[in-house]
Amino acid sequence: MVTCLGDALFPDVGVATVKLLRRLGVEVEFPEAQTCCGQPHFNSGYHDEARALARHTLTAFAPAPLVVTPSGSCAAMVKLEYPELFHNDPVWWPRAEDLARRTHELSDFLVNVLGVVDVGARFEGRVTYHMACHLRGLGVQTEPLRLIERVKGLQFVPLERFDECCGFGGSFAVRFPGISGAMVQDKCGFIEKVQVDAVVATDAGCLMNIGGCLRRRASPVRILHLAELLAGT
């Protein structure tokens, strides 16, 4: 599941995810019928529209034994919100529960399904890590860090308040730009303070928000999705 932001703004993350999974012996298929999972509509209160997109997603991924997405927010939408959207629907609720069981955020899949923490990646430089908010809802706490710390050549530098929201929050950044802007300025200040070459995150939304702020601050720090970091050899 490549996600909307991945498709439109971060295609290299999708490519890196496929490259990484295939290197680990996973057969990857890409359902071309997939579209938005419906999270923007759900978060904005348009639940009927979210249900329509959820039905489409449930149908598109029905044949897949497992679904992997390089996005904690989209994984959380499928795993946590789809069953709630259809809790009174005897036809679609079982399908929502089934897809929820089969869906995994990338680091969760690597560590907890494949049982891998060293994926053979290499990166020469200093790296810090920003934790995307939706990972908490998924119960994914240490998995990204365990993968990052096993990358050869990488010097990991802890980030102050690494688990604090960057301010993106999907439609939150649009509805409350002043608060969102202040939050991402704080986040980028902490990133620059640790003097790293790159900041790694698991969600394209976080990377878009942090990356834009770093560019406006003329910062040399790169943004990297976890998949891009792990796909490097």
Secondary structure as a PSIPRED ss2 file (coil, helix, strand):
# PSIPRED VFORMAT (PSIPRED V4.0)

   1 M C   1.000  0.000  0.000
   2 V C   1.000  0.000  0.000
   3 T C   1.000  0.000  0.000
   4 C H   0.000  1.000  0.000
   5 L H   0.000  1.000  0.000
   6 G H   0.000  1.000  0.000
   7 D H   0.000  1.000  0.000
   8 A H   0.000  1.000  0.000
   9 L C   1.000  0.000  0.000
  10 F C   1.000  0.000  0.000
  11 P H   0.000  1.000  0.000
  12 D H   0.000  1.000  0.000
  13 V H   0.000  1.000  0.000
  14 G H   0.000  1.000  0.000
  15 V H   0.000  1.000  0.000
  16 A H   0.000  1.000  0.000
  17 T H   0.000  1.000  0.000
  18 V H   0.000  1.000  0.000
  19 K H   0.000  1.000  0.000
  20 L H   0.000  1.000  0.000
  21 L H   0.000  1.000  0.000
  22 R H   0.000  1.000  0.000
  23 R H   0.000  1.000  0.000
  24 L C   1.000  0.000  0.000
  25 G C   1.000  0.000  0.000
  26 V C   1.000  0.000  0.000
  27 E C   1.000  0.000  0.000
  28 V C   1.000  0.000  0.000
  29 E C   1.000  0.000  0.000
  30 F C   1.000  0.000  0.000
  31 P C   1.000  0.000  0.000
  32 E C   1.000  0.000  0.000
  33 A C   1.000  0.000  0.000
  34 Q C   1.000  0.000  0.000
  35 T C   1.000  0.000  0.000
  36 C C   1.000  0.000  0.000
  37 C C   1.000  0.000  0.000
  38 G C   1.000  0.000  0.000
  39 Q H   0.000  1.000  0.000
  40 P H   0.000  1.000  0.000
  41 H H   0.000  1.000  0.000
  42 F H   0.000  1.000  0.000
  43 N H   0.000  1.000  0.000
  44 S C   1.000  0.000  0.000
  45 G C   1.000  0.000  0.000
  46 Y C   1.000  0.000  0.000
  47 H H   0.000  1.000  0.000
  48 D H   0.000  1.000  0.000
  49 E H   0.000  1.000  0.000
  50 A H   0.000  1.000  0.000
  51 R H   0.000  1.000  0.000
  52 A H   0.000  1.000  0.000
  53 L H   0.000  1.000  0.000
  54 A H   0.000  1.000  0.000
  55 R H   0.000  1.000  0.000
  56 H H   0.000  1.000  0.000
  57 T H   0.000  1.000  0.000
  58 L H   0.000  1.000  0.000
  59 T H   0.000  1.000  0.000
  60 A H   0.000  1.000  0.000
  61 F C   1.000  0.000  0.000
  62 A C   1.000  0.000  0.000
  63 P C   1.000  0.000  0.000
  64 A C   1.000  0.000  0.000
  65 P C   1.000  0.000  0.000
  66 L C   1.000  0.000  0.000
  67 V E   0.000  0.000  1.000
  68 V E   0.000  0.000  1.000
  69 T E   0.000  0.000  1.000
  70 P C   1.000  0.000  0.000
  71 S C   1.000  0.000  0.000
  72 G H   0.000  1.000  0.000
  73 S H   0.000  1.000  0.000
  74 C H   0.000  1.000  0.000
  75 A H   0.000  1.000  0.000
  76 A H   0.000  1.000  0.000
  77 M H   0.000  1.000  0.000
  78 V H   0.000  1.000  0.000
  79 K H   0.000  1.000  0.000
  80 L H   0.000  1.000  0.000
  81 E H   0.000  1.000  0.000
  82 Y H   0.000  1.000  0.000
  83 P H   0.000  1.000  0.000
  84 E H   0.000  1.000  0.000
  85 L H   0.000  1.000  0.000
  86 F C   1.000  0.000  0.000
  87 H C   1.000  0.000  0.000
  88 N C   1.000  0.000  0.000
  89 D C   1.000  0.000  0.000
  90 P C   1.000  0.000  0.000
  91 V C   1.000  0.000  0.000
  92 W H   0.000  1.000  0.000
  93 W H   0.000  1.000  0.000
  94 P H   0.000  1.000  0.000
  95 R H   0.000  1.000  0.000
  96 A H   0.000  1.000  0.000
  97 E H   0.000  1.000  0.000
  98 D H   0.000  1.000  0.000
  99 L H   0.000  1.000  0.000
 100 A H   0.000  1.000  0.000
 101 R H   0.000  1.000  0.000
 102 R H   0.000  1.000  0.000
 103 T E   0.000  0.000  1.000
 104 H E   0.000  0.000  1.000
 105 E E   0.000  0.000  1.000
 106 L H   0.000  1.000  0.000
 107 S H   0.000  1.000  0.000
 108 D H   0.000  1.000  0.000
 109 F H   0.000  1.000  0.000
 110 L H   0.000  1.000  0.000
 111 V H   0.000  1.000  0.000
 112 N H   0.000  1.000  0.000
 113 V H   0.000  1.000  0.000
 114 L C   1.000  0.000  0.000
 115 G C   1.000  0.000  0.000
 116 V C   1.000  0.000  0.000
 117 V C   1.000  0.000  0.000
 118 D C   1.000  0.000  0.000
 119 V C   1.000  0.000  0.000
 120 G C   1.000  0.000  0.000
 121 A C   1.000  0.000  0.000
 122 R E   0.000  0.000  1.000
 123 F E   0.000  0.000  1.000
 124 E E   0.000  0.000  1.000
 125 G E   0.000  0.000  1.000
 126 R E   0.000  0.000  1.000
 127 V E   0.000  0.000  1.000
 128 T E   0.000  0.000  1.000
 129 Y E   0.000  0.000  1.000
 130 H C   1.000  0.000  0.000
 131 M C   1.000  0.000  0.000
 132 A C   1.000  0.000  0.000
 133 C C   1.000  0.000  0.000
 134 H H   0.000  1.000  0.000
 135 L H   0.000  1.000  0.000
 136 R H   0.000  1.000  0.000
 137 G H   0.000  1.000  0.000
 138 L H   0.000  1.000  0.000
 139 G C   1.000  0.000  0.000
 140 V C   1.000  0.000  0.000
 141 Q C   1.000  0.000  0.000
 142 T C   1.000  0.000  0.000
 143 E H   0.000  1.000  0.000
 144 P H   0.000  1.000  0.000
 145 L H   0.000  1.000  0.000
 146 R H   0.000  1.000  0.000
 147 L H   0.000  1.000  0.000
 148 I H   0.000  1.000  0.000
 149 E C   1.000  0.000  0.000
 150 R C   1.000  0.000  0.000
 151 V C   1.000  0.000  0.000
 152 K E   0.000  0.000  1.000
 153 G E   0.000  0.000  1.000
 154 L E   0.000  0.000  1.000
 155 Q E   0.000  0.000  1.000
 156 F E   0.000  0.000  1.000
 157 V C   1.000  0.000  0.000
 158 P C   1.000  0.000  0.000
 159 L C   1.000  0.000  0.000
 160 E C   1.000  0.000  0.000
 161 R C   1.000  0.000  0.000
 162 F C   1.000  0.000  0.000
 163 D C   1.000  0.000  0.000
 164 E C   1.000  0.000  0.000
 165 C C   1.000  0.000  0.000
 166 C C   1.000  0.000  0.000
 167 G C   1.000  0.000  0.000
 168 F C   1.000  0.000  0.000
 169 G C   1.000  0.000  0.000
 170 G C   1.000  0.000  0.000
 171 S C   1.000  0.000  0.000
 172 F H   0.000  1.000  0.000
 173 A H   0.000  1.000  0.000
 174 V H   0.000  1.000  0.000
 175 R H   0.000  1.000  0.000
 176 F C   1.000  0.000  0.000
 177 P H   0.000  1.000  0.000
 178 G H   0.000  1.000  0.000
 179 I H   0.000  1.000  0.000
 180 S H   0.000  1.000  0.000
 181 G H   0.000  1.000  0.000
 182 A H   0.000  1.000  0.000
 183 M H   0.000  1.000  0.000
 184 V H   0.000  1.000  0.000
 185 Q H   0.000  1.000  0.000
 186 D H   0.000  1.000  0.000
 187 K H   0.000  1.000  0.000
 188 C H   0.000  1.000  0.000
 189 G H   0.000  1.000  0.000
 190 F H   0.000  1.000  0.000
 191 I H   0.000  1.000  0.000
 192 E H   0.000  1.000  0.000
 193 K H   0.000  1.000  0.000
 194 V C   1.000  0.000  0.000
 195 Q C   1.000  0.000  0.000
 196 V C   1.000  0.000  0.000
 197 D C   1.000  0.000  0.000
 198 A E   0.000  0.000  1.000
 199 V E   0.000  0.000  1.000
 200 V E   0.000  0.000  1.000
 201 A E   0.000  0.000  1.000
 202 T C   1.000  0.000  0.000
 203 D C   1.000  0.000  0.000
 204 A H   0.000  1.000  0.000
 205 G H   0.000  1.000  0.000
 206 C H   0.000  1.000  0.000
 207 L H   0.000  1.000  0.000
 208 M H   0.000  1.000  0.000
 209 N H   0.000  1.000  0.000
 210 I H   0.000  1.000  0.000
 211 G H   0.000  1.000  0.000
 212 G H   0.000  1.000  0.000
 213 C H   0.000  1.000  0.000
 214 L H   0.000  1.000  0.000
 215 R H   0.000  1.000  0.000
 216 R H   0.000  1.000  0.000
 217 R C   1.000  0.000  0.000
 218 A C   1.000  0.000  0.000
 219 S C   1.000  0.000  0.000
 220 P C   1.000  0.000  0.000
 221 V C   1.000  0.000  0.000
 222 R E   0.000  0.000  1.000
 223 I E   0.000  0.000  1.000
 224 L E   0.000  0.000  1.000
 225 H E   0.000  0.000  1.000
 226 L H   0.000  1.000  0.000
 227 A H   0.000  1.000  0.000
 228 E H   0.000  1.000  0.000
 229 L H   0.000  1.000  0.000
 230 L H   0.000  1.000  0.000
 231 A H   0.000  1.000  0.000
 232 G C   1.000  0.000  0.000
 233 T C   1.000  0.000  0.000
